[in-house]
Amino acid sequence: MTRWRAEAARVTIARDEWGIAHVTGKTDADAVFGAIYAQAEDDFDRVEANYLTALGRTAETEGQAAIWQDLRQRLYADPATLRAQYRASPAWLRTLMNAWADGLNFYLATHPEVRPKVIRRFEPWMALSFTEGSIGGDIERISLTKLQNFYDGTQIPPTALETGALQEEPKGSNGIAIAPKNTADGHALLLINPHTSFYFRAELQMTSGEGLNAYGASTWGQFFIYQGFNPQIGWMHTSSGIDNVDEFAETIVKKGKRLFYRYGTQLRLVKSETIAIAYRTPEGGSAVRRFTVHRTHHGPIVAADKGKWIAEALMWTPVPALEQSWLRTKAGDLASYLKVAERKANSSNDTIFADAKGEIAYLHPQFVPVRDDRFDYRKPVDGADPATDWKGLHALDTLPKAIDPAVGWVHNTNDWPWDAAGPDSPKAADFPRYMDQLGPNFRGVHADEVLTGRHDFTGESLIGAAFDSHLPAFALLIPKLVADYDALPATDPQKAKLAGPITLLRGWDARWGYGSQATTLAVFWGDTLAGDLGAFAKAERMNVPDYIATRTTASVRLAALSRAVERLTADFGSWKVAWGDVNRFQRLDDSIVPHFDDAKPSIPVPFTSAQWGSLASFGAKPYPGTKRYYGSSGNSFVAVVEFGPRVKAWAVTAGGESGNPASPHFDDQAERYTTGGLRPVHFYPDEVAGHVRKSYHPGA
């Protein structure tokens, strides 16, 4: 406690009118102490929940249903190994991890009313379990159903989410950087637009006497700004379509009680170990399940398929990953940012970059294994063939990139890199095919629309572009549907039944809006088809709109419209319903798992799912007991940054900064969120000073 109080005395937390914490410390470690303390003040439950996930301990509070999630995590996040890596890490990084643990433990010590579900004391090494900050890490690509079938001997079929039969809002983000040549004031601009589960990150500022001054979004429980800016640079991470998580089909040979796997002409020993997963019993007690897990040099065994064991290879380098996540927040230009990236410990994120020098860039993930491009790594490859092995990592200069392109802009919308800079994009033919496995999407089409030919961008007009209402997927699909209708014989029963809906859609400009009945009808039609065809689209690695456009028939499309009309009429009394009456934002309480109620207050939202090409994403659907659509993911933290002589920025966070329903900052940004009304960011000390509502030392 003496040490903690000394650390707290060196830290000041200033809360502005939105509850945003501006943390200042004498050293970087002091800033870490204060930042994580402020996060715990705002939403300790989410801090702890993220570390229960990262440490593979969720079942200790959620019970047996979470055992497989925990086992998946523990195949990589071994506590003993993480402790050893902590002890071997650089002294400066250990200092930050120590401060991180101190800040959380001091918060718990000074808030005895807060009852952690599991973690009552944080240890510094735990920070190494969660180093990257994106939504849906590489480990989550491992199927829990297949994992359970392998280690439990079950034959459970894949879930609807795994097959694609149940549509999930596209996870990812938008990033746009605009060069000075395309801006009104000659200043580079950056759009930071992550699409995550709501309330996934805190918004804060971290400043120290050692040169740290970073502002942006920090994933709950992490001590670095994940997406944000400092006075010189800004960085936006978007989930990449790169293929750098691979499955190797191992040929297993049993000799007595020992297991081997074929590798070329060799038989290599399968390594086995026991992992103990603690879980909460239905009666409220605790119990432990032990699993004998196996691994080869490719990685842990996570499934079986056609008589082979499947080993999963992915990046798991906690120390370099945490170093890279921290050090890039202190970079001063593109060259220094790339020097940090040489650690090659970013596996899942593209980067959109801008800086005060006017440099802009699209950068590919830096962890990219070199592979033989003869093999299709989108499916399991033969682990017995040495030619399939990873052969080191690509050098950064061999990766796709677009740096200061002549077109004057770069973007990424979780699509392929081949349109990152319009005509100046890297060319697919110059790279191995494993550099991308997702292809294009309609947000990429939309980004091209709002950027092409513009040379007068300001911060305000970039915000406008980020909330542009066009839906390019429907701009493609609706004319096809109208043509389907027009081709019907006059005697067809659908001709009369669908005349009104088709007339509405025929005159629609494919733009969302609060009062748009056509948006409602189009979304219900698209969602009907997505529910029917999602599994087929996923099996063919296609976006749902592309599948609808190219793989469906007129009869299927018209039948889906009939069903959409019937559903709207049954749920709302008419198929003519304004989109704002259906599509709603609601935050009822501090539950981490979202739930909604049609009878309680909510706010209309004009934008739609990213599925249909809306840059502003609102992943909404009906929930048990509701007829309206409620959003639980999509736009979360949104910011635009202008790199002039002084950085100027605007931002908004879904709902509000606090997870406490009693706080005025629980939902004070909700209206701004739904309208795209970004507020000015207070960044420099003189700006913060005029807006401070409370200033204090941690523990005070």
C-alpha positions in Angstrom: 0.0 0.0 0.0 2.9 2.4 0.7 4.2 1.8 -2.8 0.8 2.2 -4.4 0.1 5.5 -2.6 3.5 6.8 -3.8 2.6 5.9 -7.3 -0.9 7.5 -7.0 0.6 10.7 -5.7 2.6 11.1 -9.0 -0.6 10.7 -11.1 -3.4 13.2 -11.8 -6.7 12.1 -13.4 -8.7 15.0 -14.9 -12.3 14.1 -16.0 -13.8 16.3 -18.6 -17.5 17.1 -19.2 -18.0 13.7 -20.9 -16.2 11.7 -18.1 -13.2 11.1 -20.3 -10.1 10.5 -18.2 -7.0 12.6 -19.1 -4.2 10.9 -17.2 -0.9 12.6 -16.4 2.0 10.9 -14.7 5.7 11.8 -14.1 6.8 8.6 -15.9 5.3 6.2 -18.4 4.7 3.7 -15.6 2.8 6.4 -13.6 0.6 7.0 -16.6 -0.1 3.3 -16.9 -1.0 3.1 -13.2 -3.4 6.0 -13.6 -4.9 4.9 -16.9 -5.8 1.4 -15.7 -7.1 2.8 -12.4 -9.3 5.1 -14.4 -10.5 2.2 -16.5 -11.4 0.2 -13.4 -13.4 3.2 -12.1 -15.4 3.3 -15.3 -16.0 -0.4 -15.8 -14.1 -2.9 -13.6 -16.4 -5.7 -14.7 -15.3 -5.4 -18.3 -11.6 -5.2 -17.3 -12.0 -8.4 -15.3 -14.0 -10.1 -18.0 -11.4 -9.5 -20.6 -8.7 -11.1 -18.4 -10.9 -14.1 -17.5 -11.1 -14.6 -21.3 -7.4 -14.0 -21.9 -6.3 -16.2 -19.0 -8.8 -19.0 -19.8 -10.7 -18.6 -16.5 -14.2 -17.6 -17.6 -15.6 -21.0 -16.5 -14.7 -20.1 -12.9 -17.7 -17.7 -13.0 -19.8 -18.9 -15.9 -19.7 -22.6 -15.3 -19.3 -25.6 -17.5 -20.5 -23.9 -20.7 -17.3 -21.9 -20.8 -14.9 -24.8 -20.3 -14.2 -25.2 -24.0 -13.5 -21.5 -24.4 -11.1 -21.7 -21.5 -9.4 -24.8 -22.9 -8.9 -23.2 -26.2 -7.2 -20.2 -24.6 -5.0 -22.3 -22.3 -3.6 -24.2 -25.3 -1.6 -21.0 -25.8 -1.8 -18.9 -22.6 0.0 -21.1 -20.1 0.5 -19.3 -16.8 3.9 -20.8 -16.0 5.2 -19.9 -19.4 3.8 -16.3 -19.1 5.5 -15.9 -15.8 8.8 -17.0 -17.3 8.3 -14.6 -20.2 7.6 -11.8 -17.8 10.8 -12.5 -15.9 12.8 -12.5 -19.2 11.2 -9.4 -20.7 13.0 -6.1 -20.9 13.2 -4.1 -17.7 11.3 -1.2 -19.1 8.4 -3.5 -20.1 8.4 -5.2 -16.7 8.1 -1.7 -15.1 5.0 -1.0 -17.1 3.5 -4.4 -16.3 4.2 -3.8 -12.6 2.5 -0.4 -12.7 -0.5 -2.0 -14.5 -0.9 -4.6 -11.8 -0.4 -2.0 -9.1 -3.1 0.3 -10.5 -5.7 -2.5 -10.6 -4.8 -3.8 -7.1 -4.8 -0.2 -5.7 -8.3 0.3 -7.1 -9.5 -2.9 -5.5 -7.9 -2.0 -2.2 -9.5 1.4 -2.2 -12.9 0.2 -3.3 -13.8 -2.7 -1.0 -17.4 -2.5 -2.2 -16.2 -3.9 -5.6 -16.4 -7.6 -5.6 -14.3 -9.3 -8.4 -15.9 -12.4 -9.8 -12.6 -14.3 -9.8 -9.4 -12.2 -9.9 -8.9 -10.7 -6.5 -5.3 -9.8 -7.1 -3.7 -9.0 -10.5 -0.1 -10.1 -11.1 2.2 -8.3 -13.6 2.7 -11.3 -15.9 -1.1 -11.4 -16.6 -0.7 -8.4 -18.9 1.1 -10.8 -21.3 -2.0 -12.8 -21.8 -3.8 -10.0 -23.6 -1.4 -7.9 -25.7 -3.1 -7.0 -29.0 -6.4 -5.3 -28.4 -8.5 -6.2 -31.5 -11.9 -7.8 -31.4 -11.8 -11.5 -32.2 -8.2 -12.5 -31.8 -6.5 -15.2 -33.8 -7.3 -17.9 -31.2 -11.0 -17.4 -31.8 -10.7 -18.9 -35.3 -10.5 -22.3 -33.6 -13.9 -24.0 -33.6 -15.1 -24.7 -30.1 -17.4 -27.4 -31.4 -14.5 -29.2 -33.1 -12.3 -28.8 -30.0 -15.0 -30.3 -27.8 -15.6 -33.2 -30.2 -11.9 -34.0 -30.2 -11.2 -33.8 -26.5 -14.6 -35.0 -25.2 -15.3 -37.7 -27.8 -18.6 -36.1 -28.8 -20.2 -35.7 -32.2 -21.8 -32.3 -31.8 -22.7 -30.6 -35.1 -21.3 -27.2 -35.9 -23.3 -24.2 -34.6 -25.3 -22.0 -36.8 -22.8 -19.3 -36.3 -19.9 -21.6 -37.4 -21.7 -22.6 -40.5 -22.9 -19.1 -41.4 -26.6 -20.1 -41.1 -26.9 -17.5 -38.3 -25.7 -14.2 -39.6 -23.3 -12.2 -37.4 -22.6 -8.6 -38.0 -19.3 -8.3 -39.9 -16.5 -7.7 -37.4 -13.9 -5.2 -38.3 -13.5 -1.5 -38.9 -13.1 1.4 -41.3 -9.9 3.4 -41.6 -9.3 6.3 -44.0 -6.3 8.6 -44.3 -6.3 11.6 -46.6 -3.1 13.3 -47.8 -2.7 17.1 -47.5 -3.1 17.5 -51.3 -6.7 16.4 -50.9 -7.6 18.6 -48.0 -8.8 22.2 -47.9 -6.2 23.3 -45.3 -3.3 21.1 -46.4 -3.4 19.0 -43.3 -3.4 15.2 -43.3 -6.7 13.7 -42.0 -7.4 10.3 -40.4 -10.7 8.5 -39.7 -10.7 6.0 -36.8 -13.8 3.9 -37.0 -13.6 0.5 -35.3 -16.6 -1.8 -35.5 -16.7 -3.8 -32.3 -19.1 -5.0 -29.7 -20.5 -2.0 -27.9 -18.7 -0.8 -24.8 -15.6 -2.8 -25.9 -13.1 0.0 -25.2 -12.5 3.0 -23.0 -11.7 6.4 -24.4 -8.9 8.2 -22.6 -5.7 10.2 -22.8 -2.3 9.1 -21.4 0.5 11.7 -20.9 3.8 11.5 -19.1 7.0 13.4 -18.5 8.8 10.8 -20.6 7.3 11.9 -23.9 4.0 9.9 -23.9 0.9 11.8 -25.1 -1.6 9.4 -26.7 -5.3 9.7 -27.0 -7.9 7.2 -28.3 -9.5 3.9 -27.6 -8.0 1.4 -25.1 -9.5 -2.0 -24.9 -10.7 -2.6 -21.4 -7.9 -3.9 -19.2 -5.0 -2.9 -21.5 -2.6 -0.2 -20.7 -2.0 1.2 -24.2 -4.0 3.2 -26.6 -5.0 0.7 -29.3 -6.5 3.0 -31.9 -5.7 6.7 -31.6 -3.2 9.5 -32.1 -0.4 11.5 -30.5 0.7 15.1 -31.5 2.7 13.7 -34.5 0.9 10.5 -35.8 -2.4 8.6 -35.8 -3.0 5.0 -36.4 -6.2 3.0 -37.1 -6.3 -0.8 -37.0 -8.7 -2.8 -39.2 -9.2 -6.6 -39.0 -7.3 -8.1 -41.9 -8.3 -10.7 -44.4 -4.8 -12.1 -44.4 -4.3 -15.9 -44.1 -1.8 -16.3 -41.3 -3.6 -18.8 -39.1 -3.1 -22.3 -40.6 -4.3 -25.8 -40.0 -2.0 -28.8 -40.5 -3.4 -32.3 -40.9 -1.2 -34.6 -38.9 -0.8 -38.4 -39.6 -0.8 -40.0 -36.2 1.0 -43.3 -35.5 0.6 -45.1 -32.2 3.4 -47.3 -30.9 2.5 -48.9 -27.6 1.3 -46.1 -25.4 3.3 -43.5 -27.3 1.9 -41.2 -30.1 4.0 -40.1 -33.1 3.2 -38.0 -36.2 4.7 -38.3 -39.6 7.0 -35.6 -40.9 8.7 -36.4 -44.1 10.6 -39.7 -43.5 10.5 -39.2 -39.7 8.2 -40.2 -36.9 8.2 -37.4 -34.4 6.9 -37.7 -30.8 3.6 -36.0 -30.1 4.0 -33.8 -27.1 1.2 -34.3 -24.5 0.5 -32.4 -21.3 -2.4 -32.0 -18.8 -4.4 -28.8 -18.6 -6.6 -28.3 -15.6 -9.7 -26.1 -16.1 -11.5 -24.9 -13.0 -15.2 -24.2 -13.3 -18.2 -23.1 -11.2 -20.7 -25.9 -10.5 -24.4 -25.3 -10.8 -24.6 -25.4 -7.0 -22.1 -22.5 -6.7 -19.1 -24.5 -5.7 -16.0 -25.2 -7.8 -14.6 -28.2 -9.6 -11.8 -29.0 -12.0 -11.7 -30.8 -15.3 -8.4 -32.1 -16.6 -7.5 -32.6 -20.2 -4.6 -34.4 -21.8 -3.9 -32.2 -24.7 -1.5 -32.8 -27.6 0.7 -30.7 -29.9 3.2 -31.0 -32.7 5.7 -28.5 -33.9 2.9 -26.9 -35.9 0.9 -26.2 -32.8 -1.7 -27.7 -30.5 -4.2 -30.3 -31.7 -7.6 -28.7 -32.0 -9.7 -31.1 -34.0 -9.9 -34.3 -36.1 -10.9 -34.5 -39.7 -10.9 -37.6 -42.0 -8.7 -39.6 -39.8 -6.1 -36.9 -39.3 -5.4 -34.7 -36.2 -5.5 -31.0 -36.9 -2.8 -28.8 -35.4 -3.3 -25.0 -35.4 -0.4 -22.7 -36.2 -0.8 -19.0 -35.2 1.2 -16.1 -33.8 1.7 -16.4 -30.0 4.6 -14.0 -29.1 3.3 -12.1 -26.1 6.4 -10.0 -25.3 7.1 -8.6 -28.8 3.3 -8.1 -29.2 3.1 -6.0 -26.0 6.2 -4.1 -26.9 4.9 -3.2 -30.3 1.5 -2.2 -28.9 3.1 0.2 -26.5 6.0 1.6 -28.5 3.9 2.6 -31.5 2.0 5.0 -29.3 5.2 7.0 -28.9 6.3 7.0 -32.6 6.8 10.4 -34.2 6.5 9.7 -38.0 6.1 6.8 -40.4 9.8 5.8 -40.3 9.7 5.4 -36.5 6.3 3.6 -36.7 7.8 1.1 -39.1 10.9 0.6 -36.9 8.5 -0.5 -34.1 6.7 -2.7 -36.6 9.9 -4.6 -37.3 9.0 -6.7 -34.2 6.5 -8.4 -36.6 4.1 -9.1 -33.7 0.9 -7.7 -35.3 -0.9 -10.6 -37.0 -4.5 -9.7 -37.5 -4.6 -6.0 -38.3 -4.1 -3.8 -41.3 -3.1 -0.2 -40.3 -4.2 3.1 -41.8 -1.6 5.7 -40.8 -1.4 9.5 -41.1 1.1 12.0 -39.5 1.9 15.7 -39.1 4.5 15.5 -41.9 1.6 14.7 -44.3 2.6 11.1 -44.8 -0.2 8.6 -45.2 -0.1 4.8 -45.5 -1.9 1.5 -45.8 0.2 -1.2 -44.0 -0.4 -5.0 -44.0 -0.1 -7.0 -40.8 3.6 -7.6 -40.0 3.4 -11.2 -38.9 3.2 -13.1 -42.2 4.7 -16.5 -42.5 6.5 -17.4 -45.7 4.8 -20.4 -47.3 4.8 -22.4 -50.5 2.1 -20.8 -52.6 1.3 -24.1 -54.4 -0.7 -25.0 -51.3 -4.1 -23.6 -50.4 -3.7 -22.6 -46.8 -7.4 -21.7 -46.5 -8.0 -25.4 -45.7 -5.8 -27.9 -43.8 -2.6 -28.8 -45.5 -0.6 -32.0 -45.1 1.5 -31.7 -42.0 3.5 -34.7 -43.0 4.9 -32.8 -46.0 7.8 -30.5 -45.0 7.1 -28.4 -48.0 3.9 -27.1 -46.3 5.8 -25.7 -43.2 6.2 -22.1 -42.4 9.6 -20.8 -43.5 10.2 -17.8 -41.4 8.4 -14.4 -41.7 8.1 -12.0 -44.6 10.3 -9.0 -44.5 8.2 -5.8 -44.2 9.3 -4.6 -47.6 7.8 -7.7 -49.2 4.3 -7.1 -47.9 1.5 -5.2 -49.6 1.5 -1.5 -48.8 0.5 1.9 -50.1 2.7 4.7 -48.9 1.9 8.3 -50.0 0.0 7.2 -53.1 -0.5 9.7 -55.9 -4.3 9.4 -55.5 -3.9 11.1 -52.1 -5.9 8.7 -49.9 -5.8 5.2 -48.5 -8.6 3.2 -46.9 -9.4 -0.3 -45.5 -12.8 -1.7 -44.7 -11.6 -5.3 -43.8 -11.4 -5.9 -47.5 -8.5 -6.9 -49.6 -5.5 -4.6 -50.0 -5.8 -4.4 -53.8 -8.0 -1.4 -53.6 -6.4 0.4 -50.6 -5.4 3.4 -52.7 -7.5 3.2 -55.9 -5.3 3.0 -59.0 -2.2 3.2 -56.8 -3.0 0.1 -54.8 -0.6 -2.9 -54.6 -1.4 -5.5 -57.2 -2.5 -9.0 -56.3 -0.4 -10.6 -59.0 2.8 -9.4 -57.2 2.1 -11.3 -54.0 1.3 -14.8 -52.8 -2.4 -15.5 -52.6 -2.3 -16.0 -48.9 -1.9 -12.3 -48.5 -5.7 -12.1 -48.6 -8.6 -14.6 -48.2 -11.6 -12.2 -47.8 -11.7 -10.3 -51.1 -13.7 -7.1 -51.6 -16.7 -5.9 -49.7 -19.3 -3.2 -50.2 -17.9 -0.9 -47.6 -14.8 -0.8 -49.8 -17.0 0.2 -52.7 -18.6 2.9 -50.6 -15.2 4.2 -49.4 -14.1 4.6 -53.1 -17.3 6.5 -53.8 -16.8 9.1 -51.0 -13.1 9.5 -51.7 -12.7 9.5 -55.4 -12.3 13.0 -57.0 -12.5 14.9 -53.7 -9.7 17.5 -53.1 -11.3 19.7 -50.4 -11.7 17.5 -47.4 -11.9 19.1 -43.9 -12.4 17.3 -40.6 -16.1 18.0 -40.7 -16.5 16.8 -44.3 -14.6 13.6 -43.4 -17.1 13.0 -40.6 -19.8 13.5 -43.2 -18.2 10.9 -45.4 -18.0 8.4 -42.5 -21.7 8.8 -42.1 -22.6 8.9 -45.8 -26.0 7.2 -46.2 -25.5 5.3 -49.4 -25.9 1.5 -49.4 -24.1 0.2 -52.4 -25.1 -3.4 -51.9 -28.7 -2.5 -52.2 -27.9 -0.2 -55.1 -26.8 -3.4 -56.9 -29.4 -5.8 -55.5 -32.7 -3.8 -55.7 -32.6 -3.2 -59.5 -32.2 -7.0 -59.9 -35.2 -7.5 -57.6 -37.3 -5.0 -59.6 -36.3 -6.7 -62.8 -37.4 -10.0 -61.4 -40.8 -8.5 -60.6 -41.1 -6.8 -64.0 -40.4 -10.2 -65.7 -43.4 -11.9 -64.0 -46.4 -12.7 -66.1 -49.3 -10.5 -65.5 -51.3 -13.5 -64.2 -48.7 -14.4 -61.5 -50.2 -13.9 -58.0 -47.1 -12.1 -56.9 -47.7 -9.4 -59.4 -50.5 -7.9 -57.4 -49.2 -8.9 -53.9 -45.8 -7.2 -54.4 -46.9 -4.3 -56.5 -46.8 -1.8 -53.5 -43.5 -3.0 -52.1 -41.8 -3.0 -55.6 -43.1 0.5 -56.2 -41.5 1.7 -53.0 -38.2 0.0 -53.7 -38.2 1.2 -57.4 -38.2 4.8 -56.3 -35.6 4.4 -53.6 -32.2 6.0 -53.8 -30.5 3.3 -51.8 -29.9 5.6 -48.9 -30.7 5.0 -45.3 -32.6 7.5 -43.2 -34.8 7.7 -40.1 -38.0 8.0 -42.1 -37.1 5.7 -44.9 -39.7 2.9 -45.3 -37.7 1.5 -48.2 -34.6 1.0 -46.0 -36.7 -1.1 -43.6 -38.2 -3.2 -46.4 -34.8 -3.7 -48.1 -33.1 -4.7 -44.8 -35.8 -7.2 -43.9 -35.6 -8.6 -47.4 -31.8 -8.9 -47.3 -31.9 -10.4 -43.8 -34.4 -13.0 -45.0 -32.1 -14.1 -47.7 -29.1 -13.9 -45.5 -30.7 -16.3 -43.1 -31.5 -18.7 -45.9 -28.3 -18.5 -47.7 -25.6 -17.5 -45.2 -24.3 -21.0 -44.8 -23.9 -21.5 -48.5 -22.2 -18.1 -48.9 -19.8 -18.9 -46.1 -19.0 -22.3 -47.6 -18.0 -20.6 -50.9 -16.2 -17.8 -49.1 -18.5 -15.1 -50.5 -20.0 -12.0 -49.0 -23.8 -12.5 -48.6 -24.7 -9.6 -51.0 -22.4 -11.1 -53.7 -24.0 -14.5 -53.2 -27.5 -13.0 -53.5 -26.5 -11.1 -56.6 -24.8 -14.1 -58.4 -26.1 -17.4 -57.0 -29.8 -16.9 -56.4 -32.8 -17.0 -58.8 -35.6 -14.6 -59.4 -38.0 -16.9 -57.7 -35.9 -17.1 -54.5 -35.5 -13.3 -54.4 -39.2 -12.6 -54.9 -40.2 -15.2 -52.4 -37.9 -13.6 -49.8 -39.6 -10.2 -50.5 -43.0 -11.8 -49.9 -41.8 -13.2 -46.5 -40.3 -9.9 -45.6 -43.6 -8.1 -46.3 -45.5 -10.7 -44.2 -43.1 -10.4 -41.3 -43.2 -6.7 -41.2 -47.0 -6.8 -41.4 -47.2 -9.3 -38.6 -44.8 -7.5 -36.3 -45.7 -3.9 -37.0 -49.2 -3.9 -38.5 -47.9 -2.8 -41.9 -45.1 -3.4 -44.3 -44.6 0.4 -44.5 -42.5 1.1 -41.4 -40.0 4.0 -41.0 -36.5 2.6 -40.4 -36.1 4.7 -37.3 -39.1 3.1 -35.7 -37.5 -0.3 -36.2 -33.8 0.3 -35.8 -32.9 1.3 -32.2 -30.2 2.0 -29.7 -30.9 1.0 -26.1 -28.7 0.6 -23.1 -30.7 -0.7 -20.1 -28.1 -1.6 -17.5 -24.5 -2.7 -17.0 -24.9 -6.3 -18.2 -22.0 -7.4 -20.4 -24.3 -9.7 -22.4 -26.8 -7.5 -24.3 -30.5 -7.6 -23.7 -33.3 -5.4 -24.9 -37.0 -4.5 -24.2 -39.5 -3.0 -26.7 -41.4 -1.5 -23.8 -38.5 0.6 -22.5 -37.0 3.8 -23.9 -34.7 3.6 -26.9 -33.3 5.9 -29.6 -33.8 5.7 -33.4 -30.7 4.9 -35.4 -30.6 5.8 -39.2 -27.6 3.7 -40.3 -27.6 0.0 -41.0 -25.5 -3.1 -40.8 -22.1 -3.0 -42.5 -23.3 -6.0 -44.5 -25.0 -3.6 -47.0 -22.1 -1.3 -47.5 -22.9 1.3 -44.8 -19.6 2.8 -43.6 -21.4 3.7 -40.3 -22.1 0.3 -39.0 -25.0 -0.7 -36.7 -25.2 -4.4 -36.2 -28.8 -4.8 -35.1 -31.3 -7.6 -35.0 -34.4 -8.6 -33.0 -33.7 -10.3 -29.7 -35.8 -12.7 -27.6 -39.1 -10.9 -26.8 -38.5 -8.0 -29.2 -39.8 -7.1 -32.6 -37.6 -4.0 -33.1 -34.0 -4.3 -34.1 -31.5 -3.4 -31.4 -27.8 -2.8 -32.0 -25.1 -4.4 -30.0 -22.1 -4.0 -32.3 -20.7 -1.8 -35.1 -19.6 1.8 -34.7 -18.2 2.0 -31.2 -15.5 4.6 -30.9 -15.4 7.0 -33.9 -12.8 9.8 -34.3 -11.5 12.1 -37.0 -8.1 13.7 -36.5 -6.6 16.6 -38.4 -2.8 17.0 -38.2 -2.3 20.7 -38.4 0.2 22.8 -36.4 -1.9 21.7 -33.4 -3.8 18.4 -33.6 -7.5 18.9 -33.9 -9.8 15.9 -33.3 -13.5 15.0 -32.9 -14.8 11.8 -31.3 -17.9 9.9 -30.0 -18.3 6.7 -28.0 -21.3 4.4 -28.1 -23.5 5.2 -25.1 -21.0 6.8 -22.8 -17.7 6.4 -21.0 -19.0 4.8 -17.8 -20.5 1.3 -17.3 -22.3 2.4 -14.2 -26.0 3.1 -14.9 -26.0 5.7 -12.0 -23.3 7.7 -13.8 -24.3 10.7 -15.9 -21.8 9.3 -18.4 -23.6 6.0 -18.8 -25.5 7.1 -21.9 -24.7 10.9 -22.3 -23.2 10.3 -25.8 -26.1 8.2 -27.1 -27.8 10.9 -29.1 -24.5 12.1 -30.6 -23.7 8.5 -31.5 -26.9 7.9 -33.4 -26.6 11.2 -35.3 -22.9 11.2 -36.0 -22.5 14.3 -33.9 -18.8 13.9 -32.9 -17.8 16.2 -30.1 -14.5 18.2 -30.0 -11.7 16.3 -28.3 -9.8 18.1 -25.5 -6.2 17.2 -26.2 -3.8 19.9 -25.2 -3.5 21.0 -21.5 -5.1 24.4 -22.2 -8.0 22.7 -23.9 -8.5 20.2 -21.1 -8.2 22.9 -18.4 -11.3 24.7 -19.6 -13.4 21.5 -19.4 -12.3 19.7 -16.3 -15.2 18.7 -14.0 -13.0 16.7 -11.5 -9.3 16.4 -11.0 -7.8 14.0 -8.4 -5.1 11.5 -7.6 -6.1 7.8 -7.7 -7.5 6.7 -4.4 -8.5 10.2 -3.4 
